[in-house]
Amino acid sequence: MVSLFHFVICFNMIFTVNLSCGPRMSLCQPQCKTAWRRVGKVSCLPRVQQRDVNTAIMELLVMAYALKTNCAKNIIGVIPYFPYSKQCKMRKRGSIVCKLLASMLAKAGLTHIITMDLHQKEIQGFFSFPVDNLRASPFLLQYIQEEIPDYRNAIIVAKSPSAAKRAQSYAERLRLGLAVMHGEAQCSESDMADGRHSPPPLSSGRTTSGHPGLELPYTGRHQAPFPGIELPIMMAKEKPPITVVGDVGGRIAIIVDDIIDDVEDFVAAAEILKERGAYKIYIMATHGLLSAEAPRLIEESAIDEVVVTNTVPHEVQKLQCPKIKTVDVSMILAEAIRRIHNGESMAYLFRNITVDD
């Protein structure tokens, strides 16, 4: 009977979970069991507390594998914010953690994922099963039109050139102007030093072997991989002074992005916009992680309001900072679940959605 139904496992607890993950054993190992009544219905156990992301991932994998071993036909994961989505590309000698997580979910037995605003659209290619990447832009655009007074006098701002496409999409839908900031310090998107140097620095006069029997001399400047070959030294990037391309004087500045985690860049951008004449500053983002000292920094900054969706629980941060506002997106996630369960088309949820949203 279990194989006739779709099972939905929800991440970050926007919905109740159709599977009970029972008390943990020693070493924090979760015990997972399924239970169903009458026509194959599964008992529900909502979990609303905010948890460590790695613990939540492990519980998700255990629950999915429990359903797989009980011959479930379809296992659908609802993951409004896909964790580790920023680690979706190779940086120096790092790893693509997002690809690893996608492989783990597939191996655990998931057959479908519903998520929202992936950090990069190409992440969908990491999965071997369907992924519905829903958009929060219609809800955020509605908030701008209904909750921001005199929004016609606003201008959409991209915090960095990489966010220009998203900002342009918002500006075109609202029929507003566009400004782009350039020169600010990059954080997670930059090629930060990872502490590993290959090859390691060598003392003068020292030699090393790249192949048995092949001695490579040390040149004093940099190591040559083969005799007679010298690699050019990459010059370090220098950030230009922060500049704003576009006129924000006497306007409402609305900075749009997909994730707001460490807010130092947003605070610095708000200060520059204030200096350029913007009299109100809003930040619109889909996923409000707001980690560490983010609420305090927002409260002390020139930012007037931070608007995020409820893909990630942030009730504690809202108590610490009244500037944080929440937009509910549970409606579109619930409709996606209903359509998948009934075998209906998902195209309706993507109408008028552009690639850059």
C-alpha positions as CSV (number, residue, x, y, z in Angstrom):
1,M,0.0,0.0,0.0
2,V,2.9,2.4,0.7
3,S,4.1,2.3,-2.9
4,L,0.9,3.9,-4.2
5,F,1.5,7.2,-2.5
6,H,3.8,10.2,-2.9
7,F,5.8,11.0,0.3
8,V,6.8,14.5,1.0
9,I,9.7,15.4,3.3
10,C,10.0,19.0,4.2
11,F,13.2,20.8,5.0
12,N,13.3,23.8,7.4
13,M,9.7,23.0,8.4
14,I,7.5,25.3,6.4
15,F,5.2,22.3,6.3
16,T,4.7,19.4,8.6
17,V,6.7,16.3,7.9
18,N,4.9,13.2,6.8
19,L,7.4,11.0,8.7
20,S,8.4,10.8,12.3
21,C,12.0,11.1,13.2
22,G,12.0,9.7,16.7
23,P,14.3,10.3,19.7
24,R,18.0,10.2,19.1
25,M,20.2,7.4,20.3
26,S,23.6,7.9,21.8
27,L,26.0,10.1,19.8
28,C,23.0,12.0,18.5
29,Q,21.9,9.3,16.0
30,P,18.3,9.8,15.0
31,Q,15.9,6.8,15.0
32,C,13.5,6.9,12.1
33,K,10.3,4.9,11.7
34,T,7.3,5.2,9.5
35,A,3.7,4.6,10.5
36,W,0.5,4.8,8.5
37,R,-3.2,4.4,9.2
38,R,-6.2,3.4,7.1
39,V,-5.5,4.0,3.4
40,G,-1.7,4.4,3.7
41,K,-1.7,7.7,5.4
42,V,1.5,8.6,7.2
43,S,1.6,10.0,10.7
44,C,2.7,13.6,10.9
45,L,5.2,15.1,13.4
46,P,5.9,18.8,12.8
47,R,9.3,20.1,13.9
48,V,9.4,23.9,14.0
49,Q,12.6,24.6,15.9
50,Q,15.6,25.9,14.0
51,R,18.4,23.3,13.9
52,D,21.9,22.9,12.8
53,V,22.0,22.5,9.0
54,N,24.2,19.4,9.0
55,T,21.8,17.7,11.5
56,A,18.8,18.6,9.4
57,I,20.6,17.2,6.2
58,M,21.4,13.9,8.0
59,E,17.8,13.6,9.3
60,L,16.5,14.3,5.8
61,L,18.7,11.5,4.4
62,V,17.7,9.1,7.1
63,M,14.0,9.8,6.5
64,A,14.3,9.4,2.7
65,Y,16.1,6.1,3.1
66,A,13.5,4.8,5.5
67,L,10.8,5.5,2.9
68,K,12.9,4.0,0.2
69,T,13.4,0.8,2.1
70,N,9.6,0.7,2.7
71,C,9.0,0.6,-1.1
72,A,7.7,4.2,-1.5
73,K,6.9,4.9,-5.1
74,N,7.9,8.6,-5.0
75,I,9.8,10.6,-2.3
76,I,9.6,14.3,-2.8
77,G,11.9,16.6,-0.8
78,V,10.7,20.2,-0.1
79,I,13.8,22.2,0.5
80,P,12.9,25.9,0.3
81,Y,16.5,26.9,0.9
82,F,19.0,24.4,-0.5
83,P,22.0,24.3,1.8
84,Y,25.5,24.7,0.6
85,S,24.2,26.3,-2.6
86,K,27.0,28.9,-2.7
87,Q,29.6,26.1,-2.9
88,C,28.5,25.2,-6.4
89,K,31.8,25.9,-8.3
90,M,35.4,24.9,-7.9
91,R,37.5,27.5,-6.1
92,K,41.2,26.8,-6.1
93,R,41.6,23.3,-4.6
94,G,38.3,23.2,-2.9
95,S,35.3,20.9,-3.4
96,I,31.9,21.3,-5.0
97,V,29.9,20.5,-1.9
98,C,26.6,21.3,-3.6
99,K,27.2,18.4,-6.1
100,L,28.1,16.1,-3.2
101,L,24.8,16.9,-1.5
102,A,22.8,16.3,-4.7
103,S,24.4,12.9,-5.0
104,M,23.7,12.0,-1.4
105,L,20.0,12.9,-1.8
106,A,19.7,10.8,-4.9
107,K,21.4,7.9,-3.3
108,A,19.1,8.2,-0.2
109,G,16.1,7.7,-2.5
110,L,14.6,11.1,-3.3
111,T,12.9,11.2,-6.6
112,H,11.9,14.9,-6.8
113,I,12.9,18.1,-5.1
114,I,11.0,21.4,-4.7
115,T,13.2,24.3,-3.9
116,M,13.2,28.1,-4.3
117,D,15.7,30.5,-5.8
118,L,18.8,28.4,-6.1
119,H,22.0,30.5,-5.9
120,Q,22.8,29.4,-9.4
121,K,20.3,28.0,-11.9
122,E,22.9,25.5,-13.1
123,I,22.7,23.6,-9.8
124,Q,19.7,21.8,-11.2
125,G,22.1,19.9,-13.5
126,F,23.8,18.3,-10.4
127,F,20.7,16.1,-9.9
128,S,19.7,13.0,-11.7
129,F,16.0,13.5,-10.9
130,P,13.5,16.5,-11.5
131,V,14.1,19.7,-9.6
132,D,11.4,22.4,-9.5
133,N,13.2,25.7,-8.8
134,L,10.4,28.0,-7.7
135,R,10.7,31.8,-7.6
136,A,10.0,34.3,-4.9
137,S,10.2,37.4,-7.1
138,P,6.4,37.7,-7.5
139,F,5.9,37.9,-3.7
140,L,8.8,40.4,-3.3
141,L,7.5,42.5,-6.2
142,Q,4.0,42.5,-4.6
143,Y,5.5,43.7,-1.3
144,I,7.3,46.6,-3.1
145,Q,4.1,47.7,-4.8
146,E,1.9,47.4,-1.7
147,E,4.2,48.2,1.3
148,I,6.7,50.7,0.1
149,P,5.2,54.2,-0.1
150,D,6.0,56.1,-3.3
151,Y,7.8,53.2,-4.8
152,R,7.5,54.9,-8.2
153,N,10.3,57.1,-6.9
154,A,12.5,54.1,-6.2
155,I,15.5,52.7,-8.0
156,I,16.6,49.1,-8.1
157,V,20.3,48.6,-7.0
158,A,22.6,45.7,-7.7
159,K,25.1,45.3,-4.9
160,S,27.6,43.9,-7.3
161,P,27.9,43.4,-11.1
162,S,27.1,39.7,-10.6
163,A,23.7,40.7,-9.3
164,A,22.9,43.0,-12.2
165,K,20.7,40.6,-14.1
166,R,18.4,40.0,-11.2
167,A,18.2,43.7,-10.5
168,Q,17.5,44.4,-14.1
169,S,14.6,41.9,-14.1
170,Y,13.1,43.6,-11.0
171,A,13.6,47.1,-12.6
172,E,11.9,46.0,-15.9
173,R,8.9,44.5,-14.1
174,L,8.4,47.6,-11.9
175,R,9.3,50.1,-14.7
176,L,12.0,51.6,-12.5
177,G,15.6,52.7,-13.0
178,L,18.6,50.6,-12.4
179,A,21.9,51.3,-10.6
180,V,24.9,49.0,-10.2
181,M,27.5,49.2,-7.4
182,H,31.1,48.3,-8.3
183,G,34.2,47.9,-6.2
184,E,32.9,46.6,-2.9
185,A,34.7,43.9,-1.2
186,Q,33.5,40.4,-2.2
187,C,33.1,37.6,0.3
188,S,31.9,34.1,-0.6
189,E,31.9,34.8,-4.3
190,S,35.6,35.7,-4.4
191,D,38.6,33.5,-4.7
192,M,39.6,33.7,-1.1
193,A,42.9,32.3,0.1
194,D,42.3,28.9,1.4
195,G,45.6,28.5,3.2
196,R,46.9,25.9,0.9
197,H,49.8,26.6,-1.5
198,S,50.8,24.2,-4.2
199,P,53.7,23.9,-4.6
200,P,54.8,25.0,-1.1
201,P,57.4,27.7,-0.9
202,L,60.9,26.3,-1.0
203,S,64.1,27.7,0.5
204,S,66.8,29.0,-1.8
205,G,69.0,26.3,-3.4
206,R,66.6,23.5,-2.7
207,T,65.5,21.1,-5.4
208,T,62.4,18.9,-5.7
209,S,61.3,16.0,-7.9
210,G,58.1,16.1,-9.9
211,H,58.8,12.6,-11.3
212,P,61.0,9.7,-10.2
213,G,64.5,10.4,-11.6
214,L,63.6,14.0,-12.7
215,E,65.2,16.7,-10.7
216,L,63.6,20.2,-11.0
217,P,65.8,23.1,-10.1
218,Y,64.5,25.9,-7.9
219,T,64.8,29.2,-9.9
220,G,64.5,31.5,-6.9
221,R,61.3,33.2,-8.2
222,H,58.9,30.3,-8.6
223,Q,59.2,26.6,-9.2
224,A,59.3,25.4,-12.8
225,P,57.3,22.2,-13.4
226,F,59.7,21.0,-16.1
227,P,63.3,22.1,-16.9
228,G,63.2,25.2,-19.1
229,I,59.5,26.0,-18.4
230,E,58.6,28.9,-16.2
231,L,55.0,29.8,-15.3
232,P,54.0,33.4,-15.0
233,I,53.0,34.7,-11.6
234,M,49.4,35.7,-11.3
235,M,49.0,39.3,-10.2
236,A,46.7,40.0,-7.3
237,K,43.5,41.8,-8.0
238,E,43.1,45.3,-6.8
239,K,39.6,46.5,-6.0
240,P,38.8,50.0,-7.4
241,P,37.1,52.5,-5.1
242,I,33.4,51.9,-4.5
243,T,31.4,53.5,-7.2
244,V,27.7,53.7,-8.1
245,V,26.7,53.5,-11.7
246,G,23.4,55.4,-11.8
247,D,21.7,58.3,-10.1
248,V,20.3,57.5,-6.7
249,G,20.0,61.1,-5.4
250,G,16.6,61.8,-3.8
251,R,15.4,58.3,-4.6
252,I,14.4,55.2,-2.6
253,A,17.2,52.6,-3.1
254,I,16.1,48.9,-3.2
255,I,18.9,46.4,-3.1
256,V,17.9,43.0,-4.4
257,D,19.8,39.7,-3.9
258,D,19.0,36.0,-3.4
259,I,20.8,35.4,0.0
260,I,21.5,37.7,2.9
261,D,23.8,36.1,5.3
262,D,26.8,38.2,6.5
263,V,25.5,41.8,6.2
264,E,28.8,43.7,6.2
265,D,28.6,44.2,2.4
266,F,25.0,45.4,2.6
267,V,25.8,47.8,5.4
268,A,28.7,49.2,3.4
269,A,26.5,49.5,0.3
270,A,23.8,51.3,2.3
271,E,26.3,53.9,3.6
272,I,27.5,54.6,0.1
273,L,24.0,55.0,-1.1
274,K,23.2,57.4,1.7
275,E,26.3,59.5,0.8
276,R,25.0,59.6,-2.8
277,G,21.6,61.0,-1.7
278,A,19.3,58.0,-1.3
279,Y,16.8,58.9,1.5
280,K,15.5,55.4,2.1
281,I,17.2,52.0,1.7
282,Y,15.5,48.7,1.4
283,I,17.1,45.2,1.0
284,M,15.0,42.5,-0.6
285,A,16.3,38.9,-0.5
286,T,14.7,35.4,-0.8
287,H,16.7,33.6,1.9
288,G,17.4,35.5,5.1
289,L,20.1,33.5,6.9
290,L,21.1,36.5,9.0
291,S,23.9,34.7,10.8
292,A,26.2,35.9,13.6
293,E,25.8,39.6,14.4
294,A,23.6,40.4,11.4
295,P,20.5,41.7,13.4
296,R,22.7,44.1,15.5
297,L,24.5,45.4,12.4
298,I,21.3,46.0,10.6
299,E,19.8,47.8,13.5
300,E,22.8,50.1,13.8
301,S,23.1,50.7,10.0
302,A,21.5,53.1,7.6
303,I,19.3,50.4,6.2
304,D,15.6,51.2,6.8
305,E,14.1,47.7,6.2
306,V,15.3,44.2,5.3
307,V,12.6,42.1,3.6
308,V,13.1,38.3,3.3
309,T,10.9,35.3,2.8
310,N,10.2,32.5,5.3
311,T,12.3,29.9,3.5
312,V,14.6,29.9,6.5
313,P,13.3,30.4,10.1
314,H,14.4,33.8,11.5
315,E,12.0,34.5,14.3
316,V,14.9,35.1,16.8
317,Q,16.5,37.6,14.5
318,K,13.2,39.5,14.1
319,L,13.0,39.9,17.9
320,Q,16.5,41.3,17.9
321,C,15.9,43.7,15.0
322,P,12.5,45.2,14.2
323,K,13.7,46.3,10.7
324,I,13.5,42.7,9.5
325,K,10.2,41.9,7.7
326,T,8.9,38.6,6.4
327,V,7.1,37.7,3.2
328,D,5.2,34.4,3.3
329,V,5.8,32.1,0.3
330,S,4.2,28.9,1.7
331,M,1.3,29.3,-0.8
332,I,3.4,28.6,-3.9
333,L,5.2,25.6,-2.2
334,A,1.9,24.1,-1.1
335,E,0.5,24.6,-4.6
336,A,3.6,22.8,-6.0
337,I,3.0,19.9,-3.7
338,R,-0.6,19.7,-4.7
339,R,0.1,19.7,-8.4
340,I,2.8,17.1,-8.2
341,H,0.6,14.8,-6.1
342,N,-2.3,15.2,-8.5
343,G,-0.1,14.8,-11.6
344,E,-0.9,18.4,-12.9
345,S,1.4,20.6,-14.9
346,M,3.8,22.8,-13.0
347,A,4.0,25.4,-15.8
348,Y,1.4,27.6,-14.2
349,L,3.8,28.3,-11.3
350,F,6.4,29.6,-13.8
351,R,4.2,31.9,-15.9
352,N,5.8,35.3,-16.6
353,I,9.0,34.1,-14.9
354,T,12.2,35.1,-16.6
355,V,15.5,33.3,-16.5
356,D,17.2,36.1,-14.6
357,D,14.6,36.0,-11.7
